[in-house]
Amino acid sequence: MIHLDLIGDRKLQRQLNALETRQAKTAVNRAMRESAKRLRPKIAAATPVDTGALRREMLKAPIRVLHRRGQIGVGIHMPTREALGIPPGEKGYYPNSVEYGFVHAKSGKHVPARSYVRRTVDTEAASEHGQIGRDIGREIERRARG
């Protein structure tokens, strides 16, 4: 699962505190989910292509809003081995292996990481943080109007 966390700025936090807890949570959840929807095709586009299955499945990956220890984040699930057509008994490959690198089961050779997810998230972080803030601000204004 890919995690994107929002650690808010003070002005945004004050505006959120002015709302009821449920309304504030809804505003942040919507903004984070929209962020993940914008990032998912960019991550898929950066995915290394062998058969194309990983890229196709990344576009279908479910998005979940996560709450833990006072932080709100978004999880984009990595495709399962079954979804990628990898036989159950096959060793040495998991979808996350492409991101982090692995040792090939048959040859014993190290396959280096191709960090397509981390690279995409890092590249898009500044613009996404700004967009998340604007999305939350719009939601706050919408709720304040009625």
N, C-alpha and C positions, 0 to 999 in steps of 0.2 A: 504494500500500500504506500502511496506517496502522500506525505503530509505537508500541508502549507499552513503556516500559522500566522495569525494577525496579532501583533502586539500594538495596541492602539496608541494614538497620540492623546495628549491631555484635553484638547478642545473637543475632540470627538467623544472622549470618555465622559466629559461633563454633559454633553448633549444626550448621550445614551442614559446617563444617570437620571436625567429629567423625565425619561419615559418609564412606564411600568416595566418591571423586569421581563415579563413575557413579550411585550412589544419590542424592547431593546434586543432581546435574544432573537426574535423573528427578523428584525432589521439586519442584524449581523449575519445570521444564518443565510438569508437570501443573498446578501452581498458576497459571502464566501462561496456559496454554491455557483453563482454567476462567474466568479473568478475561475473556479475549477472548469466550468464549461468553456471559458475562453482559452484556458491553458491546455486542455485535453487535445485539441487538434494540433496545437503547436508541438506538444510532446510527441504525438503520433507522427508528425512530419519529420521529427528529428530521430525517430526510431530506426536503428539499422535494419536493412532489409536483406533477408536471406530468402525465405519463402513468401514473406509479406504477411504471414499470419499474425505476428506480434503487432504490427502496425494496425491491421484491420481490427484486432481485438481491443487495442488501446482506445479506439474510437467508440467502442461499445461499453467500456469499463464503467461500472456504477460509481456514483459520487455520493459520499456520505459526509455530513457535517459532524465533527467530533468535538466533544467538550471534555477537557481534562485539566485539572489543577488550575482553574481560573483562565485557561486559554481556550480559544475557539480556533479550530483548524478544519481543513477539508482533507478527506482521504479519497484518492482515486485508486481503486483496486487494480492491481496488476492482473492480467489474464491468467487463468488456471492452465496447468499443463494439458488438461483435457480439451479446453477451448482451443489450444494451439495445435491439437492433434498429436501430442507427444504420448507414446504408449506408456501405460502404467509402470511397466517393468524397466523402462529405459532409465539409466543412471546418468548423472553428470550434467543435466541441464534443467534449470528452473527458469522461469521468466525473469526473475530478479538477477540471475547470473549475468545477463548481458550488461546490466547496470553496474554490477560490482566486480565482474571478472570471476573466473572459475578455473579449476583444473579439469581438463577433459578426461572422462572416465576411461576411455579406451586407449588413448595415446599417452596419458599422463602429463601432457604439455599444458602449460598455463595459458589461458586465453585472457588477454587483458580486458579490463573494464572499458566499456563504451558508455560513458555516463550521459546518455541522452536526456534523462529526466532531470538530473541535477543541473546540467548545463542549461537546459531550457528554462527551468525555474529561476536560476541565477540571472540569466539574461533578461527575463521579463519581470523580475522582482520590483524594480523601481516603478515601472509604469503600472503594474498590477496593484501595488500598494496605494498609489494615487487613485486608481479607478475604484478600488474597494472603498476607500474613504468617501469618494463622490457618491457611490451607490448607497452607502449607509446614510450619508447626509440627505440624499433624495428621499430615502425611506423615512427618515426622521421628520422631514418637512411634510411629506404626504400624511403621516400619522398625526402631526400637529394640526394640520388643516381639517382633519375630520375623519 
